[in-house]
Amino acid sequence: MNPVTPDTTEPHPFSKAAIGWMSALVLGIAIAAGSAVRDRAHRRELETLREKTSVGDKLYFPLAERGTLKLRFAGEPLVLSSETPDPMPESRMVRVGETEAPRYPLYVPSERANGNGEVGGPSWYLKTGPGEFLRATR
C-alpha cells in the first residue's frame, strides 16, 4: 500500500478577478502618471491665454519711466495723453497690438473695437496695473 502524502501545494491566494482588477488599477495609475509628466513638459502650450482681453496680463507699463520711454506703434510715435491712469474693467479692454521695443500690449475698449478688436483708432491704452490703463495717442 502506498502511503498517503499530504498535498503541499496551496491554492493561489488571489482569484483571477482580483488579479485582473489589480492589473487594471496599476495600468490606470501608470497612465495618469504618464499623462501628468507629459502635461508638465508641455505646460507652455497647454496654459495659453486664448482671450483677447487684458484679464490676466501681467506686463505692466512702468509709470515711473513714462517720461524716458519712447513708444512707437506701427512705425509712428505714441504720446501719453494723461498723467494718471484711468480705472477700467479688464474684461472690457481688448488687446489690439503691442508697441515696438520696448514691447508693451496696447488695448482699446471692447465697444470701440468694431467687434473684432482689430481697430484701435486714434488712441490706445497701456495697462499700468490691475484695472488701470493709461491713454496714449499718435
C-alpha positions in Angstrom: 0.0 0.0 0.0 1.2 3.5 -0.9 1.5 5.9 2.0 -0.8 8.9 1.7 1.3 12.1 1.4 -0.3 15.3 2.3 -0.8 17.8 -0.6 1.8 20.5 -0.1 0.6 22.7 -3.0 -1.6 25.5 -1.6 -4.3 27.1 -3.8 -3.3 30.6 -5.2 -4.4 33.2 -2.6 -5.8 35.5 -5.3 -8.6 34.8 -7.7 -8.3 35.7 -11.4 -10.7 38.5 -10.9 -8.6 40.1 -8.2 -5.5 39.8 -10.3 -7.4 41.5 -13.2 -8.6 44.3 -11.0 -5.1 44.9 -9.6 -3.6 44.9 -13.1 -6.2 47.5 -14.2 -5.5 49.7 -11.2 -1.8 49.6 -11.8 -2.3 50.4 -15.5 -4.6 53.3 -14.7 -2.1 54.8 -12.3 0.7 54.4 -14.8 -1.5 56.2 -17.5 -2.3 59.0 -15.1 1.3 59.4 -14.1 2.4 59.4 -17.7 -0.2 62.0 -18.6 0.9 64.2 -15.8 4.5 64.1 -16.8 3.6 64.8 -20.5 1.4 67.8 -19.4 4.1 69.2 -17.2 6.6 69.0 -20.1 4.2 70.9 -22.4 2.9 73.4 -19.9 3.6 76.5 -22.0 1.4 75.2 -24.9 -1.3 74.0 -22.6 -1.6 77.2 -20.5 -2.0 79.9 -23.1 -4.3 82.8 -22.8 -7.0 82.5 -25.5 -8.9 85.6 -24.5 -8.1 88.9 -26.2 -9.0 90.9 -23.1 -6.5 92.2 -20.7 -7.6 89.8 -17.9 -4.5 88.0 -16.6 -1.9 90.1 -18.5 0.9 90.9 -16.0 3.1 93.0 -18.3 2.5 96.5 -16.9 3.7 99.8 -18.3 6.0 101.3 -15.7 4.6 104.7 -14.7 7.9 105.8 -13.2 9.5 105.7 -16.6 6.8 107.4 -18.7 8.9 110.4 -19.4 12.0 108.5 -20.5 10.5 105.7 -22.7 9.9 106.5 -26.3 7.0 104.4 -27.5 6.2 103.6 -31.1 3.3 101.7 -32.7 3.2 100.7 -36.4 6.2 103.0 -37.1 4.7 106.1 -35.5 5.4 107.6 -32.1 2.9 107.3 -29.3 2.4 110.2 -26.8 1.0 109.6 -23.4 -2.1 111.8 -23.1 -2.6 111.8 -19.4 -0.6 111.8 -16.2 -2.7 109.3 -14.2 -4.2 106.0 -15.2 -7.9 105.6 -15.6 -9.7 102.8 -13.8 -11.4 100.5 -16.4 -12.7 96.9 -16.2 -10.0 94.5 -17.5 -12.7 92.3 -19.1 -13.8 95.1 -21.4 -10.3 96.1 -22.6 -9.3 94.2 -25.8 -5.7 93.6 -26.8 -5.1 95.0 -30.3 -1.3 95.0 -30.6 1.9 96.0 -28.9 4.4 98.7 -29.1 7.8 98.4 -30.8 10.8 97.9 -28.5 10.2 98.2 -25.6 7.2 95.9 -26.1 4.0 96.6 -24.1 0.5 95.5 -25.0 -2.0 98.0 -26.4 -5.7 97.9 -25.6 -8.9 99.5 -26.7 -12.3 99.3 -25.0 -14.4 96.5 -26.5 -17.2 98.8 -27.6 -14.7 100.7 -29.8 -13.0 97.5 -31.2 -15.5 97.1 -34.1 -16.5 93.7 -32.9 -13.2 92.0 -33.7 -10.6 94.1 -31.7 -8.5 94.9 -34.8 -9.2 98.6 -35.0 -7.5 100.9 -32.4 -8.5 104.3 -33.7 -6.7 107.5 -32.7 -5.9 106.3 -29.1 -4.9 103.2 -27.3 -4.4 102.2 -23.7 -1.4 100.8 -21.8 -2.0 98.7 -18.8 -0.3 100.1 -15.7 -1.7 97.8 -13.1 -4.7 95.7 -12.3 -7.7 97.6 -13.7 -5.7 100.7 -14.5 -4.9 102.0 -18.0 -3.0 105.0 -19.3 -4.2 106.6 -22.6 -1.7 107.0 -25.5 -2.3 108.8 -28.8 -0.4 109.5 -32.0 
